[in-house]
Amino acid sequence: MTFGNLLTYSHVGQALEKAGWALCGQEPPLHDEICLLIVENIGDHAGDPLRHIVGIAVPGGEGDSGADFSFDPQGGVAALALLFESWLPPDTEPLDRLLAMFGEAEFLPLVKGLQRELAAACDGDHLGCISPHRLAGLSGTLGFAVLSRSWSAVDAGEGDFAVARQESRKAAVAITRWLDGRG
């Protein structure tokens, strides 16, 4: 689910819906259902980086904004939908399945460990603390195949760190929300 103060641009709302995002109002409480924040100014949000992906409108779509991604609010529906779709968090069904197999005591420490590793991978100040090989292995073990492939490629010197970071952001949000649902 997403919210944004840009939904007055009807094509932005159309693109979000086309990409698979459910829309809610313009003044949300930042509760558990909100996953993607769409803003015009980075100061417009008070999202939690482990719970919210942030997209910011920038004329022309380019710029270092402090958000996860930027886009041109005047862009076409098809192009915006592809961008928004690329930020959909991964399915957490594998976590449910593995939890049922191994139980909370055995499984939750692994999930929380991956969550910490992903937070470090997404934090530019802690990049030296991460191991692409470890991230690839742990994420693959826990069912995040796309994330695992992106870190494996970085580990082999063939991947794009920006892609691995994007996949890490999406998985970190999905895992945090999954853990929140456990109480």
C-alpha positions, 0 to 999 in steps of 0.5 A: 500500500502507498500514499502520496501527496502527488496523487493529484497527478492522476497519471501517478495514481494510475501508474501506481495502481497499474504496478500493483500498489494499493492507494490510500489517502493523502494524509496517512498515519504512518501505520503498518499498512503503508509501505511506499511513501510518495512525496514532493519534498524529502521533508514531507515524510517521517518514514522508518527506513526499515518499514517504508520505501520512499519515492520523491518527485523531482522535475526531470526525474534526476537528483540525489534526493535522500529517497530510495528513488526519484521520478518525474511527476510528469512522466507517462503512466507506462514508464512510471508503472515500470518504475513503481513495479520495480519497488514492490517488496518481495513475497514473504511466503517462504518465511512463513513456510520456513517458520512452520518447518523450524519453529520460532526459536530456531528460525527467527534469529536467522531472519533477524540476522538477515534484517540487520545485514540488509540494514547495514547494506543499505546504510552507506556508513556501514558498507565496509561491514557487509559481506556480499557472499554472506548476504547472497547465501543467507538471503537465498537460504531464507527464500529471497532468490532475486536478492541472493542473485543480486548479491552473488553477482556483486560478490563475483564482481559482475553485479551492480551494487545499486541493484543489490541495494535496491533489492536489499531495501525491498527485502528489508522492508518486507522482512521488517513488516513480516517480523512486525506481524509476529508481534 
